[in-house]
């Protein structure tokens, strides 16, 4: 259990300019992830309506990744307000999701190359979030729990 001094130290860093700049950047990258996810889903819709291949996998995955964007964004907002739990979730999701996205895209024949490339671009935005959430500004705001 953290003592009051640990909580005070963490809270003190939340108002620092580098910490808030880091959270602003994190939120921008999460928004970019969502924008690319929307482009992917929109492209799948256009492909389907023009008679090209659009599998259920492409529809479902595109919709799920777009749907999780506001949830991750909200977690980033809560983290910027001091929620260690939300911060930990953003760190975890920004690490696991890109690995899952790219890993699934590498399965031969599962999705067309254009789909894999667009999904890979969205994963890059989350990779940036993973690096930022492990940077010195946010490590100072959320020291590791012992």
GROMACS elastic network, one bead per residue, 0.5 to 0.9 nm:
[ bonds ]
;  ai    aj funct       b0    kb
    1   145     6  0.80190   500
    1   146     6  0.76555   500
    2     5     6  0.80246   500
    2     6     6  0.60411   500
    2     7     6  0.69593   500
    2   145     6  0.70532   500
    2   146     6  0.76186   500
    3     6     6  0.54934   500
    3     7     6  0.66737   500
    3     8     6  0.88708   500
    4     7     6  0.51421   500
    4     8     6  0.61008   500
    4     9     6  0.85916   500
    5     8     6  0.50634   500
    5     9     6  0.61029   500
    5    10     6  0.86038   500
    6     9     6  0.51465   500
    6    10     6  0.62009   500
    6    11     6  0.85480   500
    6   143     6  0.81231   500
    7    10     6  0.51553   500
    7    11     6  0.60124   500
    7    12     6  0.84368   500
    7   142     6  0.89504   500
    8    11     6  0.50780   500
    8    12     6  0.59522   500
    8    13     6  0.87680   500
    9    12     6  0.51039   500
    9    13     6  0.65959   500
    9   140     6  0.84397   500
    9   141     6  0.75695   500
    9   142     6  0.88487   500
    9   143     6  0.87945   500
   10    13     6  0.54440   500
   10    14     6  0.67585   500
   10    82     6  0.79846   500
   10   140     6  0.68235   500
   10   142     6  0.55718   500
   10   143     6  0.68378   500
   11    14     6  0.52955   500
   11    15     6  0.75682   500
   11    81     6  0.88532   500
   11    82     6  0.65151   500
   11   141     6  0.67095   500
   11   142     6  0.83849   500
   12    15     6  0.63262   500
   12    16     6  0.75423   500
   12   141     6  0.75002   500
   13    16     6  0.52599   500
   13    17     6  0.87879   500
   13    18     6  0.89203   500
   13    19     6  0.68626   500
   13   137     6  0.81911   500
   13   138     6  0.83723   500
   13   140     6  0.64943   500
   13   142     6  0.83507   500
   14    17     6  0.83418   500
   14    18     6  0.89525   500
   14    19     6  0.59326   500
   14    20     6  0.68167   500
   14    80     6  0.69036   500
   14    81     6  0.73492   500
   14    82     6  0.67549   500
   14   138     6  0.83246   500
   14   140     6  0.86803   500
   14   141     6  0.55870   500
   14   142     6  0.86408   500
   15    18     6  0.86255   500
   15    19     6  0.69108   500
   15    20     6  0.66198   500
   15   141     6  0.89639   500
   16    19     6  0.53166   500
   16    20     6  0.63241   500
   16    21     6  0.85999   500
   16   137     6  0.85699   500
   16   141     6  0.87720   500
   17    20     6  0.52049   500
   17    21     6  0.59552   500
   17    22     6  0.84595   500
   18    21     6  0.50351   500
   18    22     6  0.60404   500
   18    23     6  0.86437   500
   18   137     6  0.58380   500
   18   138     6  0.83833   500
   19    22     6  0.50986   500
   19    23     6  0.63317   500
   19    24     6  0.86591   500
   19    80     6  0.82822   500
   19   136     6  0.88399   500
   19   137     6  0.50396   500
   19   138     6  0.58098   500
   19   140     6  0.83014   500
   19   141     6  0.70524   500
   20    23     6  0.50184   500
   20    24     6  0.60745   500
   20    25     6  0.85684   500
   20    80     6  0.71258   500
   20   137     6  0.86912   500
   20   138     6  0.88925   500
   21    25     6  0.61758   500
   21    26     6  0.85480   500
   21   137     6  0.89424   500
   22    25     6  0.51239   500
   22    26     6  0.61306   500
   22    27     6  0.86733   500
   22   132     6  0.66854   500
   22   133     6  0.79115   500
   22   135     6  0.85901   500
   22   137     6  0.69921   500
   22   138     6  0.71740   500
   23    27     6  0.61419   500
   23    28     6  0.85646   500
   23    76     6  0.71891   500
   23    77     6  0.79422   500
   23    79     6  0.83081   500
   23    80     6  0.61351   500
   23   132     6  0.84398   500
   23   133     6  0.83875   500
   23   138     6  0.81793   500
   24    27     6  0.52043   500
   24    28     6  0.62891   500
   24    29     6  0.88051   500
   24    80     6  0.87252   500
   25    29     6  0.62565   500
   25    30     6  0.86145   500
   25   129     6  0.81252   500
   25   132     6  0.81761   500
   26    29     6  0.52092   500
   26    30     6  0.62205   500
   26    31     6  0.86120   500
   26    73     6  0.87014   500
   26    76     6  0.73592   500
   26   126     6  0.87562   500
   26   128     6  0.78691   500
   26   129     6  0.53952   500
   26   130     6  0.88038   500
   26   132     6  0.69325   500
   26   133     6  0.77634   500
   27    30     6  0.50369   500
   27    31     6  0.61237   500
   27    32     6  0.85715   500
   27    72     6  0.89622   500
   27    73     6  0.62483   500
   27    76     6  0.65609   500
   27    77     6  0.77075   500
   27   129     6  0.84267   500
   28    31     6  0.50013   500
   28    32     6  0.61657   500
   28    33     6  0.86414   500
   28   125     6  0.89932   500
   29    33     6  0.61411   500
   29    34     6  0.86007   500
   29   125     6  0.52476   500
   29   126     6  0.67790   500
   29   128     6  0.71090   500
   29   129     6  0.65003   500
   30    34     6  0.63258   500
   30    35     6  0.86718   500
   30    69     6  0.67951   500
   30    70     6  0.85568   500
   30    72     6  0.72639   500
   30    73     6  0.61916   500
   30    76     6  0.86672   500
   30   125     6  0.67416   500
   30   126     6  0.67055   500
   30   129     6  0.74063   500
   31    34     6  0.50109   500
   31    35     6  0.61393   500
   31    36     6  0.86653   500
   31    69     6  0.73739   500
   31    70     6  0.84287   500
   31    73     6  0.74343   500
   31   125     6  0.87607   500
   32    36     6  0.61550   500
   32    37     6  0.84011   500
   32   122     6  0.73520   500
   32   125     6  0.64748   500
   32   126     6  0.88785   500
   33    36     6  0.53346   500
   33    37     6  0.61151   500
   33    38     6  0.86546   500
   33    65     6  0.87337   500
   33    66     6  0.82868   500
   33    69     6  0.72279   500
   33   121     6  0.81209   500
   33   123     6  0.71055   500
   33   124     6  0.81078   500
   33   125     6  0.55154   500
   33   126     6  0.67205   500
   34    38     6  0.60885   500
   34    39     6  0.85747   500
   34    65     6  0.76505   500
   34    66     6  0.56433   500
   34    67     6  0.84035   500
   34    68     6  0.84032   500
   34    69     6  0.53861   500
   34    70     6  0.79442   500
   34   122     6  0.76644   500
   35    38     6  0.50404   500
   35    39     6  0.62415   500
   35    40     6  0.86503   500
   35    66     6  0.81578   500
   35   122     6  0.83050   500
   36    40     6  0.61622   500
   36    41     6  0.86592   500
   36    66     6  0.85937   500
   36   118     6  0.71292   500
   36   119     6  0.76847   500
   36   121     6  0.73135   500
   36   122     6  0.55362   500
   37    40     6  0.50067   500
   37    41     6  0.62463   500
   37    42     6  0.84938   500
   37    62     6  0.63430   500
   37    63     6  0.79912   500
   37    65     6  0.63037   500
   37    66     6  0.52032   500
   37    69     6  0.85530   500
   37   118     6  0.80761   500
   37   119     6  0.72523   500
   37   122     6  0.65375   500
   38    41     6  0.51131   500
   38    42     6  0.59422   500
   38    43     6  0.84135   500
   38    62     6  0.76857   500
   38    63     6  0.82508   500
   38    65     6  0.87418   500
   38    66     6  0.61001   500
   39    43     6  0.59543   500
   39    44     6  0.85165   500
   39   118     6  0.82925   500
   40    43     6  0.51078   500
   40    44     6  0.62226   500
   40    45     6  0.86781   500
   40    58     6  0.88078   500
   40    62     6  0.63688   500
   40    66     6  0.89883   500
   40   115     6  0.71104   500
   40   118     6  0.64430   500
   40   119     6  0.72445   500
   41    44     6  0.50515   500
   41    45     6  0.62624   500
   41    46     6  0.87301   500
   41    58     6  0.79612   500
   41    59     6  0.67793   500
   41    61     6  0.87257   500
   41    62     6  0.51248   500
   41    63     6  0.65598   500
   41    66     6  0.79423   500
   42    45     6  0.50303   500
   42    46     6  0.62496   500
   42    47     6  0.85814   500
   42    62     6  0.89324   500
   43    46     6  0.50494   500
   43    47     6  0.60500   500
   43    48     6  0.85237   500
   43   115     6  0.88010   500
   44    47     6  0.50485   500
   44    48     6  0.61175   500
   44    49     6  0.86120   500
   44    52     6  0.89650   500
   44    53     6  0.84596   500
   44    54     6  0.59266   500
   44    55     6  0.86553   500
   44    58     6  0.69951   500
   44    59     6  0.67866   500
   44    62     6  0.81984   500
   44   115     6  0.84493   500
   45    48     6  0.51122   500
   45    49     6  0.61328   500
   45    50     6  0.85653   500
   45    54     6  0.76898   500
   45    59     6  0.80933   500
   46    49     6  0.51492   500
   46    50     6  0.60913   500
   46    51     6  0.86511   500
   46    52     6  0.84690   500
   47    50     6  0.52506   500
   47    51     6  0.63333   500
   47    53     6  0.65466   500
   47    54     6  0.63384   500
   48    51     6  0.53073   500
   48    52     6  0.54486   500
   48    53     6  0.62976   500
   48    54     6  0.53045   500
   48    55     6  0.86292   500
   49    52     6  0.74821   500
   51    54     6  0.85179   500
   53   112     6  0.89164   500
   54    57     6  0.81865   500
   54    58     6  0.62900   500
   54    59     6  0.71284   500
   55    58     6  0.52572   500
   55    59     6  0.65177   500
   55    60     6  0.87332   500
   55   111     6  0.82020   500
   56    59     6  0.50542   500
   56    60     6  0.59417   500
   56    61     6  0.82793   500
   57    60     6  0.52812   500
   57    61     6  0.58294   500
   57    62     6  0.81589   500
   57   110     6  0.81768   500
   57   111     6  0.80294   500
   58    61     6  0.54141   500
   58    62     6  0.58443   500
   58    63     6  0.83981   500
   58   111     6  0.71908   500
   58   115     6  0.79250   500
   59    62     6  0.52653   500
   59    63     6  0.60708   500
   59    64     6  0.85910   500
   60    63     6  0.51432   500
   60    64     6  0.60601   500
   60    65     6  0.86096   500
   61    64     6  0.51091   500
   61    65     6  0.61280   500
   61    66     6  0.84929   500
   62    65     6  0.54093   500
   62    66     6  0.62138   500
   62    67     6  0.85501   500
   62   119     6  0.85899   500
   63    66     6  0.51723   500
   63    67     6  0.59735   500
   63    68     6  0.87104   500
   64    68     6  0.62145   500
   64    69     6  0.88031   500
   65    68     6  0.53528   500
   65    69     6  0.66014   500
   66    69     6  0.54667   500
   66    70     6  0.80125   500
   67    70     6  0.66512   500
   67    71     6  0.75901   500
   68    71     6  0.51495   500
   68    72     6  0.62269   500
   68    73     6  0.85655   500
   69    72     6  0.52319   500
   69    73     6  0.60705   500
   69    74     6  0.85721   500
   70    74     6  0.60062   500
   70    75     6  0.85346   500
   71    74     6  0.51374   500
   71    75     6  0.62881   500
   71    76     6  0.87313   500
   72    75     6  0.50110   500
   72    76     6  0.62725   500
   72    77     6  0.87277   500
   72    86     6  0.88747   500
   72    89     6  0.82824   500
   72    90     6  0.64333   500
   72    93     6  0.79954   500
   72    94     6  0.88965   500
   73    76     6  0.50350   500
   73    77     6  0.63181   500
   73    78     6  0.87132   500
   73    90     6  0.85305   500
   74    78     6  0.62025   500
   74    79     6  0.84951   500
   74    86     6  0.85874   500
   75    78     6  0.50511   500
   75    79     6  0.60204   500
   75    80     6  0.85594   500
   75    83     6  0.84964   500
   75    85     6  0.87045   500
   75    87     6  0.68893   500
   75    89     6  0.72948   500
   75    90     6  0.64054   500
   76    80     6  0.61367   500
   76    81     6  0.86453   500
   76    86     6  0.67086   500
   76    87     6  0.65322   500
   76    89     6  0.87828   500
   76    90     6  0.63876   500
   77    80     6  0.50892   500
   77    81     6  0.64394   500
   77    82     6  0.89403   500
   77    83     6  0.89250   500
   77    86     6  0.84376   500
   78    81     6  0.50070   500
   78    82     6  0.65189   500
   78    83     6  0.55837   500
   78    84     6  0.86074   500
   78    85     6  0.88683   500
   78    86     6  0.60698   500
   78    87     6  0.76273   500
   79    82     6  0.50527   500
   79    84     6  0.61898   500
   79    85     6  0.75303   500
   79    86     6  0.50903   500
   79    88     6  0.83360   500
   79    90     6  0.82124   500
   80    83     6  0.72027   500
   80    86     6  0.88750   500
   80    87     6  0.78575   500
   82    85     6  0.89213   500
   82    86     6  0.84576   500
   82    87     6  0.81250   500
   82   141     6  0.82561   500
   82   142     6  0.83716   500
   83    86     6  0.53129   500
   83    87     6  0.62414   500
   83    88     6  0.86714   500
   84    88     6  0.60550   500
   84    89     6  0.85637   500
   84   142     6  0.65932   500
   85    88     6  0.51541   500
   85    89     6  0.62666   500
   85    90     6  0.87552   500
   86    89     6  0.50384   500
   86    90     6  0.62226   500
   86    91     6  0.86282   500
   87    90     6  0.51751   500
   87    91     6  0.62243   500
   87    92     6  0.86021   500
   87   133     6  0.80391   500
   87   142     6  0.79922   500
   88    91     6  0.50927   500
   88    92     6  0.60916   500
   88    93     6  0.85814   500
   88   133     6  0.89631   500
   89    92     6  0.50161   500
   89    93     6  0.59605   500
   89    94     6  0.83288   500
   90    93     6  0.52333   500
   90    94     6  0.58956   500
   90    95     6  0.84702   500
   90   129     6  0.82007   500
   90   130     6  0.80361   500
   90   133     6  0.79548   500
   91    94     6  0.53279   500
   91    95     6  0.63359   500
   91    96     6  0.88000   500
   91   129     6  0.75794   500
   91   130     6  0.57507   500
   91   131     6  0.87553   500
   91   132     6  0.89853   500
   91   133     6  0.59627   500
   91   134     6  0.76547   500
   92    95     6  0.52446   500
   92    96     6  0.61462   500
   92    97     6  0.84259   500
   92   130     6  0.79367   500
   93    96     6  0.51354   500
   93    97     6  0.55962   500
   93    98     6  0.84014   500
   93   126     6  0.83450   500
   93   130     6  0.82887   500
   94    97     6  0.57977   500
   94    98     6  0.67811   500
   94   123     6  0.86118   500
   94   125     6  0.88039   500
   94   126     6  0.50229   500
   94   127     6  0.62160   500
   94   128     6  0.82289   500
   94   129     6  0.60182   500
   94   131     6  0.87606   500
   94   133     6  0.87779   500
   95    98     6  0.62819   500
   95    99     6  0.69748   500
   95   126     6  0.74172   500
   95   127     6  0.67045   500
   95   129     6  0.83629   500
   95   130     6  0.56020   500
   95   131     6  0.88051   500
   96    99     6  0.53875   500
   96   100     6  0.62057   500
   96   101     6  0.86362   500
   97   100     6  0.50468   500
   97   101     6  0.59161   500
   97   102     6  0.84850   500
   97   123     6  0.72826   500
   97   126     6  0.75564   500
   97   127     6  0.87903   500
   98   101     6  0.50014   500
   98   102     6  0.59769   500
   98   103     6  0.81298   500
   98   120     6  0.78046   500
   98   122     6  0.81975   500
   98   124     6  0.72495   500
   98   125     6  0.87838   500
   98   126     6  0.64303   500
   98   127     6  0.65041   500
   99   102     6  0.53919   500
   99   103     6  0.57171   500
   99   104     6  0.83987   500
   99   123     6  0.80826   500
  100   103     6  0.50225   500
  100   104     6  0.59884   500
  100   105     6  0.84209   500
  101   104     6  0.54794   500
  101   105     6  0.62319   500
  101   106     6  0.88585   500
  101   116     6  0.85962   500
  101   119     6  0.68616   500
  101   120     6  0.70582   500
  101   122     6  0.88739   500
  101   123     6  0.67416   500
  102   106     6  0.63166   500
  102   116     6  0.76824   500
  102   119     6  0.75729   500
  102   120     6  0.60683   500
  102   123     6  0.73638   500
  103   106     6  0.53134   500
  103   107     6  0.71062   500
  104   107     6  0.55136   500
  104   110     6  0.79957   500
  104   116     6  0.88200   500
  105   108     6  0.77990   500
  105   110     6  0.71561   500
  105   111     6  0.68510   500
  105   112     6  0.88647   500
  105   113     6  0.85210   500
  105   115     6  0.83066   500
  105   116     6  0.52987   500
  105   117     6  0.84874   500
  105   119     6  0.79072   500
  105   120     6  0.80202   500
  106   109     6  0.86993   500
  106   110     6  0.81874   500
  106   111     6  0.88880   500
  106   116     6  0.79295   500
  107   110     6  0.58699   500
  107   111     6  0.81363   500
  108   111     6  0.77051   500
  109   112     6  0.71364   500
  111   114     6  0.83279   500
  111   115     6  0.63485   500
  111   116     6  0.66309   500
  112   115     6  0.54000   500
  112   116     6  0.64761   500
  112   117     6  0.88367   500
  113   116     6  0.50696   500
  113   117     6  0.61194   500
  113   118     6  0.86742   500
  114   117     6  0.51345   500
  114   118     6  0.62747   500
  114   119     6  0.86052   500
  115   118     6  0.52723   500
  115   119     6  0.61189   500
  115   120     6  0.84362   500
  116   119     6  0.51029   500
  116   120     6  0.59317   500
  116   121     6  0.86010   500
  117   121     6  0.62693   500
  117   122     6  0.88141   500
  118   121     6  0.50605   500
  118   122     6  0.64850   500
  118   123     6  0.87367   500
  119   122     6  0.51093   500
  119   123     6  0.62886   500
  119   124     6  0.88306   500
  120   124     6  0.63853   500
  121   124     6  0.51485   500
  121   125     6  0.69800   500
  122   125     6  0.54605   500
  122   126     6  0.69586   500
  122   127     6  0.89912   500
  123   126     6  0.51466   500
  123   127     6  0.61959   500
  123   128     6  0.87432   500
  124   128     6  0.63334   500
  124   129     6  0.87532   500
  125   128     6  0.52164   500
  125   129     6  0.65551   500
  125   130     6  0.89110   500
  126   130     6  0.62306   500
  126   131     6  0.87256   500
  127   131     6  0.64089   500
  127   132     6  0.87330   500
  128   131     6  0.51913   500
  128   132     6  0.62175   500
  128   133     6  0.86144   500
  129   132     6  0.51028   500
  129   133     6  0.60152   500
  129   134     6  0.85574   500
  130   133     6  0.53270   500
  130   134     6  0.64383   500
  130   135     6  0.88728   500
  131   134     6  0.52196   500
  131   135     6  0.63106   500
  132   136     6  0.83725   500
  132   137     6  0.84212   500
  132   138     6  0.75516   500
  133   136     6  0.84275   500
  133   137     6  0.83472   500
  133   138     6  0.58605   500
  133   139     6  0.73704   500
  134   137     6  0.83890   500
  134   138     6  0.66619   500
  134   139     6  0.62425   500
  135   138     6  0.58118   500
  135   139     6  0.60692   500
  135   140     6  0.86912   500
  136   140     6  0.60729   500
  136   141     6  0.86818   500
  137   140     6  0.54113   500
  137   141     6  0.66101   500
  137   142     6  0.89308   500
  138   142     6  0.60465   500
  138   143     6  0.82486   500
  139   142     6  0.50967   500
  139   143     6  0.54413   500
  139   144     6  0.76767   500
  140   143     6  0.56553   500
  142   145     6  0.84225   500
